[in-house]
Amino acid sequence: MIKKLKIFTFLAIIILNSISFAQTVQEKGSTTLTLGKGRRVCVKETGRPYDKKIHVQAISKAKLAAWNSYVSKFSPDKSKAYYKNESKFVNSLDNYVISFDIIDSECSEKTRTYSIFLRASINNRKVDNELTSTVSSEGSKSLANQGVVVLVVPRKTTELITFKARDTKVTEKSQSNDVDEIVNQDGDSVSISSSSSQRNIESSGGSTVTKSAKRKYDIGDLNDADAQINNLLQPLKMRTFSAARLESMATRNGYDEFLKKVLDQFSGKVGDYGANISPQTKEEIINLIIDIGRGKLNYFLLGTVDSGTPRIDPDTGVFKSEVLVNVQLYRIDDFFGAEAVASVGPEIQSAFGETDVLAEKAGLNKAFELVTTSLFFKLN
């Protein structure tokens, strides 16, 4: 019974850790404070200042340093939204820094300083939610109730075809013979002696041609992708319209089916554009949006979310999944066609899970969240 309990506890810790990794970001911060006057300023047994307030103050400044390191990695669009509301976040830092670990500290009598070094865990999802809820502008208001056709394709790499370098070699050979003759005459007799030598010269050179690698993909769950996009586009208040419904309405009006061709191109089975939609196919869909939408479908969200094979992360011991996001939002115009409004990526997101399936699922969820938050910040 004890053994089973230990196993259960271990699994629970892994699950909680994986959830924590999916929602938090860890950053390091440090600070050094100058201690006041006095005979002794450090407690030798604890390695901390006599004045406990200095220890608390150092922790606060180190957490702020970790927070600033976290903020410095924001995208330009997200940074713009953050700095408009910076004081709100800084004044309530403990709402977002959910925990911290003191890695090292030193109290020095000689230099009369106290240094602290910590690792802070920041609730990244809460920060994004706060930013998207506080930011408002004409850019996002103009998207409210607008119809958007969604074709975001989840893919998983199944095959990577690489090409060996092709060498073209040119070899040149030349051969020469030298013959030397010596004539000796002694009275009535004549003697002739000869010697010969041969030289072989060989030179080579050429060029190398290397082709780029080709990838093949399996198409993931499109229904799941549509459901996530529907939920995540709610902050923009847009009305989503699936590509499958667009195809269904198009075929009823005499148009050809297009979705299978699109997925075959995105999977790398057909086409000459490196597992990507061809410009011709993209234009066909845009024309369908214009013809079928009749002014009700004004935007087109197109792109891919690619997940690799999850692997064991050496630092955490759990599965780690990496997902590549590449999505564009277009405004549809009857004359100009698709005009790019905003784009997300190419950007890689990492997530963790107890199993490879959970890690991949967490990675996809994180990727779709990135799509929504990034679009929101770019449009504000």
C-alpha positions in Angstrom: 0.0 0.0 0.0 2.9 2.4 0.9 4.6 1.6 -2.4 1.4 2.4 -4.4 1.0 5.6 -2.4 4.6 6.7 -3.2 3.9 6.0 -6.9 0.7 8.0 -6.8 2.5 10.9 -5.1 5.3 10.9 -7.6 2.8 11.0 -10.5 0.9 13.8 -8.9 4.1 15.8 -8.5 4.9 15.3 -12.2 1.3 16.3 -13.3 1.4 19.5 -11.1 4.9 20.3 -12.4 3.7 20.0 -16.0 0.7 22.2 -15.3 2.9 24.8 -13.7 5.4 24.7 -16.6 2.5 25.3 -19.0 1.3 28.4 -17.1 4.4 30.0 -15.6 7.7 31.5 -16.7 10.8 31.3 -14.5 13.2 34.3 -14.4 16.2 35.0 -12.3 16.8 38.3 -10.4 19.4 39.7 -8.1 20.2 42.8 -6.1 22.8 44.2 -3.7 22.0 46.6 -0.9 24.4 48.8 1.2 24.1 48.2 4.9 24.0 51.0 7.5 26.5 51.9 10.1 27.2 49.8 13.2 29.7 47.5 14.8 28.2 44.4 13.3 25.7 44.3 10.5 25.5 40.6 9.7 24.3 37.6 11.6 27.0 35.0 11.2 24.7 32.0 11.9 22.1 32.9 9.2 24.3 35.0 6.8 21.6 37.7 6.8 21.6 41.3 8.1 20.7 42.1 11.7 18.0 44.3 10.4 15.3 41.9 9.0 13.7 44.7 7.0 16.8 44.8 4.8 16.3 41.1 3.9 12.7 41.7 2.9 13.7 44.8 0.9 16.4 42.8 -0.9 13.8 40.1 -1.9 11.4 42.8 -3.2 14.2 44.4 -5.3 15.4 40.9 -6.6 11.8 40.0 -7.6 11.5 43.3 -9.5 14.8 42.6 -11.3 13.4 39.2 -12.3 10.1 40.8 -13.5 12.0 43.3 -15.6 14.0 40.5 -17.2 10.7 38.8 -18.0 9.2 42.0 -19.5 12.3 42.6 -21.6 11.5 39.5 -23.6 8.0 40.8 -24.7 7.4 41.3 -28.3 7.3 45.0 -29.5 3.5 44.9 -29.7 3.1 43.3 -26.2 5.6 45.8 -24.8 3.7 48.7 -26.1 0.5 47.4 -24.4 2.4 46.7 -21.1 4.2 50.0 -20.7 0.8 51.8 -21.0 -0.1 49.9 -17.8 3.3 49.4 -16.2 2.5 51.0 -12.9 -0.6 48.7 -12.4 1.6 45.6 -12.7 4.6 46.9 -10.7 2.5 48.1 -7.8 0.8 44.7 -7.5 3.8 42.5 -8.4 2.9 39.7 -5.9 -0.3 39.0 -8.0 1.9 37.8 -10.8 5.1 36.5 -9.1 3.4 33.5 -7.6 6.5 32.0 -5.9 10.3 32.4 -5.6 13.4 30.4 -4.5 16.4 32.0 -3.0 19.4 30.5 -4.8 22.1 32.3 -3.0 22.7 35.2 -0.5 25.7 36.9 1.0 26.1 39.3 3.9 29.6 40.9 4.0 30.9 42.7 7.0 34.0 43.8 5.0 32.1 45.6 2.2 29.0 46.2 4.3 26.7 44.9 1.6 23.9 42.3 1.4 23.4 40.5 -1.9 20.6 38.1 -2.8 20.0 35.9 -5.9 16.6 34.3 -6.6 14.5 32.5 -9.2 10.9 33.8 -9.5 7.9 32.0 -11.1 5.7 34.4 -13.0 2.1 33.6 -14.0 2.4 34.3 -17.7 -1.2 33.4 -18.5 -2.5 35.9 -15.9 -0.3 38.6 -17.3 -1.7 38.0 -20.8 -5.2 37.9 -19.6 -4.8 41.2 -17.6 -3.2 42.9 -20.7 -5.9 41.8 -23.1 -8.6 42.9 -20.7 -7.2 46.3 -20.0 -6.2 47.2 -23.5 -8.9 48.7 -25.8 -8.6 50.7 -29.0 -10.3 51.4 -32.3 -8.2 48.6 -33.9 -9.9 45.8 -31.9 -13.3 47.5 -31.8 -13.3 47.5 -35.6 -13.1 43.7 -35.5 -16.1 43.2 -33.3 -18.8 41.0 -35.0 -16.7 40.7 -38.2 -16.8 37.4 -39.9 -13.5 35.6 -40.2 -12.8 32.4 -42.2 -10.4 30.2 -40.2 -8.0 27.8 -41.8 -5.3 27.1 -39.2 -3.9 23.7 -39.8 -2.3 21.6 -37.0 0.5 19.4 -38.3 3.0 16.9 -36.9 6.3 16.1 -38.6 6.4 12.5 -39.8 9.2 12.5 -42.3 12.3 14.6 -43.0 13.9 13.9 -46.4 17.5 15.1 -46.6 19.7 15.0 -49.7 23.4 14.0 -49.8 25.7 16.5 -51.5 26.3 15.8 -55.2 29.9 16.1 -56.1 31.0 17.0 -59.7 34.7 16.2 -60.1 36.9 17.0 -63.1 40.2 15.2 -63.4 42.9 16.1 -65.8 45.8 13.8 -66.6 48.9 14.5 -68.6 52.0 12.3 -69.4 55.4 13.3 -70.9 58.5 11.3 -71.8 62.0 12.6 -71.9 64.8 10.8 -73.8 68.5 11.8 -73.5 71.1 10.3 -75.9 74.9 10.5 -75.6 77.2 9.7 -78.5 80.8 8.7 -77.7 83.3 8.4 -80.5 86.7 6.7 -79.9 88.8 6.3 -83.0 87.0 4.1 -85.4 84.3 3.0 -82.9 81.1 4.8 -82.0 78.9 4.1 -79.0 75.4 5.5 -78.2 73.9 5.5 -74.7 70.4 6.7 -73.9 68.2 7.3 -70.8 64.5 8.0 -70.5 62.2 9.4 -67.8 58.4 9.7 -67.5 56.3 12.3 -65.6 52.6 11.9 -64.7 50.6 15.0 -63.8 47.0 14.7 -62.3 44.9 17.6 -61.2 41.3 17.6 -59.9 38.6 20.0 -58.9 34.8 20.6 -59.1 31.7 21.8 -57.3 29.2 20.5 -54.7 25.4 20.8 -55.0 23.2 20.4 -51.9 19.4 20.3 -52.1 17.3 21.6 -49.2 15.5 19.1 -46.9 11.9 18.3 -47.6 9.3 17.6 -44.8 6.2 15.6 -44.7 3.4 16.1 -42.2 0.4 14.4 -40.7 -2.6 16.7 -40.5 -3.9 17.0 -36.9 -7.4 17.3 -35.5 -9.0 20.2 -37.5 -12.2 20.2 -35.4 -10.1 20.6 -32.2 -8.2 23.4 -33.9 -11.4 25.2 -34.9 -12.8 24.8 -31.4 -9.7 26.3 -29.8 -9.6 29.2 -32.3 -13.3 29.9 -31.6 -12.6 30.2 -27.9 -9.5 32.2 -28.2 -10.9 34.7 -30.7 -13.5 35.7 -28.2 -11.4 38.7 -26.8 -11.5 40.1 -30.4 -15.3 39.5 -30.5 -15.0 38.1 -34.1 -17.5 35.6 -35.6 -15.6 32.6 -36.8 -16.5 30.7 -40.0 -14.8 27.3 -40.6 -13.2 26.4 -43.9 -15.3 23.2 -44.0 -18.5 25.3 -43.9 -17.2 27.5 -46.6 -16.5 24.4 -48.8 -20.0 23.0 -48.1 -21.7 26.2 -49.1 -19.4 26.6 -52.2 -20.2 23.0 -53.5 -23.9 23.7 -53.1 -23.4 26.7 -55.4 -21.5 24.7 -58.1 -17.9 25.3 -57.0 -15.3 22.6 -56.7 -14.1 21.2 -53.4 -10.9 22.7 -52.2 -10.1 21.5 -48.7 -8.5 18.2 -49.6 -6.2 19.9 -52.0 -5.2 22.4 -49.4 -4.5 19.8 -46.8 -2.5 17.7 -49.3 -0.4 20.8 -50.0 0.1 21.5 -46.3 1.1 17.9 -45.6 3.7 18.0 -48.4 2.1 15.3 -50.5 1.6 17.5 -53.5 2.8 20.9 -54.7 6.0 22.7 -55.3 6.0 25.1 -52.4 7.6 23.1 -49.6 4.5 21.8 -47.7 2.7 25.1 -48.0 -0.4 26.3 -49.8 0.2 27.5 -53.3 -0.5 31.1 -54.3 -3.1 29.9 -56.9 -5.0 27.8 -54.3 -4.9 30.7 -51.8 -6.4 33.0 -54.4 -9.2 30.4 -55.2 -10.2 30.4 -51.5 -10.1 34.2 -51.4 -12.4 34.4 -54.4 -14.7 31.9 -52.7 -14.8 34.0 -49.6 -15.8 37.0 -51.7 -18.4 35.2 -53.7 -20.0 33.1 -50.9 -19.5 35.6 -48.1 -21.2 38.5 -49.9 -19.7 41.1 -47.6 -20.3 39.1 -44.4 -16.9 37.4 -44.4 -14.3 40.2 -44.2 -11.3 38.4 -42.8 -9.3 35.3 -43.4 -7.1 33.6 -40.7 -4.6 31.3 -42.5 -1.6 29.4 -41.2 0.0 26.3 -39.6 0.8 25.1 -36.1 3.6 22.5 -36.3 4.5 20.1 -33.5 7.6 17.9 -33.5 8.1 14.6 -31.7 8.1 15.2 -27.9 11.3 14.2 -26.1 12.4 13.8 -22.5 13.7 17.1 -21.1 17.0 16.5 -19.3 16.4 19.3 -16.8 12.9 18.3 -15.7 12.7 14.6 -16.5 9.2 15.1 -18.2 8.3 15.2 -21.9 8.9 18.4 -23.7 7.1 19.4 -26.9 8.1 22.3 -29.2 5.5 23.9 -31.5 6.2 26.2 -34.4 3.5 28.9 -35.1 3.1 30.7 -38.4 -0.3 32.4 -38.9 -1.5 35.5 -40.9 -4.7 37.5 -40.6 -5.9 39.0 -43.9 -8.6 41.6 -44.6 -10.7 40.6 -47.6 -11.5 43.3 -50.2 -13.6 42.7 -53.4 -11.0 44.4 -55.6 -7.6 44.1 -53.8 -8.2 40.5 -52.5 -6.4 39.6 -49.3 -4.5 42.4 -47.5 -2.3 41.3 -44.7 -3.4 42.9 -41.4 -1.2 41.1 -38.8 1.0 38.0 -38.6 2.2 35.7 -35.8 5.5 33.9 -36.1 7.4 32.0 -37.2 7.8 31.5 -33.4 8.5 28.4 -31.3 6.6 27.6 -28.1 7.6 24.9 -25.6 5.5 23.0 -23.2 5.8 20.0 -20.8 3.7 17.0 -19.9 3.7 13.7 -18.0 3.4 11.8 -21.3 4.3 12.6 -24.9 0.6 13.0 -25.7 0.0 15.5 -22.8 3.2 17.4 -23.8 2.0 17.8 -27.4 -1.5 18.8 -26.3 -0.1 21.4 -23.9 2.2 22.7 -26.7 -0.7 23.1 -29.1 -2.8 24.9 -26.5 0.1 27.3 -25.8 0.6 27.9 -29.5 -3.1 28.7 -30.1 -3.0 31.1 -27.1 0.0 32.8 -28.6 -2.0 33.3 -31.9 -4.8 35.1 -30.1 -2.8 37.2 -27.8 -0.3 38.2 -30.4 -3.0 39.2 -32.9 -4.7 41.2 -30.1 -1.6 43.1 -29.3 -0.7 43.7 -33.0 -4.2 45.1 -33.6 -4.1 47.4 -30.7 
